[in-house]
Amino acid sequence: MGAVSSRLPVFPWDKLEPYKATAAAHPGGIVDLSVGTPVDPVPEVVQKALTAASDSPGYPTVWGTPELRDAIAGWCERRLGARGMTHQGVLPVVGSKELVAWLPTQLGLGPDAKVAYPRLAYPTYEVGARLARAEYVAYDDPTELDPAGLKLLWLNSPSNPTGRVLTKDELTRTVAWAREHGVLLFSDECYLELGWEAEPVSVLHPDVCGGSHEGIVAVHSLSKRSNLAGYRSAFLAGDPAVLGELLQIRKHGGMMTPAPVQAATIAALGDDTHVTEQRARYAARRTALREALLGHGFRIEHSEASLYLWATRDESCWSTVAHLADRGILVAPGDFYGPAGDRFVRVAFTATDERVAEAVRRLAP
Ligand SMILES: Cc1ncc(COP(=O)(O)O)c(C=O)c1O
């Protein structure tokens, strides 16, 4: 027992607990800007669809209902500009975290394979490689990686934690490089609809992929754009050969999105109004927190998209975490996302307007 868990890193959030206790002891209560978990209501149109599908006694399918596949394919064409989407080119997953964590295993990667991901990244890319006993490597520029043994390349634009957006040229160059070297490219685009000072582009855009989805898969999630983190709804879109293989494996593994969640996902993908409303909430919180942090002496890098501000006081991230915890504000230390982040903190703007206003008040000089 314990042999598999010993392959995994220490769960980083446990290290934040003492600072959480400090922040929680603040007389005005904690302002938790650490985990980027949505706090606003699930859109009514989505709640209604979930409720209407609550009488679902039978097993759902892993591939999802034809209506769900239509909704995903249609959304990819409408929002990503993808062309020629078919049912074979889409696959629902049970939230994107499980996919990220188990993809190398489901692709059959092992000790002779390498997985690459950005130098500063969502930690689950590494977890996925470790679960499969694959090697892993962090990159600054993916096209400078040694392609020998490299089987899976992760992109993440907009980035967690930095909010950086890859340009169309960077994406195009990387897709071409991955194809030239036979490396499968997965692009995690779960913040694509949360661009503020940049317009994020999908790898499925014809200008990037040349109209073919060969060797590329985009990962999308409804957690952030539709406040559905509690529903576990996400999907893949891209190369039908890759998705067909994953579908077979996931069928045997029973990785089904619950039927009411499939119905809710169809409603969410068909409605842009709630996305516009949610974006407006985040935009206001982002502006307020950004100005407050700058006024407090922080520098902010990247952060042109996503739900985070990547901020520094040019000191150890843990000193910044402690400084803010003393003011009742909890943020994530940058080294959770790789050693290169050790002088930054990640400030999420997923808190209520009231809590954000309270943080702004406490940061005032
Ligand atoms: C880059 C990135 N990918 C994937 C996920 C997982 O999202 P979910 O499992 O809710 O779809 C997150 C969550 O924060 C993330 O930041």
The ligand as an ORCA input file, in Angstrom:
! r2SCAN-3c Opt
* xyz 0 1
  C      -4.788     25.049    -16.428
  C      -5.873     24.248    -15.804
  N      -6.259     23.101    -16.395
  C      -7.231     22.345    -15.871
  C      -7.873     22.708    -14.707
  C      -8.932     21.798    -14.147
  O     -10.200     22.310    -14.256
  P     -11.494     21.393    -14.128
  O     -11.070     20.059    -13.625
  O     -12.388     22.087    -13.185
  O     -12.056     21.296    -15.526
  C      -7.508     23.875    -14.052
  C      -8.172     24.250    -12.787
  O      -7.870     25.192    -12.127
  C      -6.486     24.667    -14.616
  O      -6.087     25.801    -14.037
*
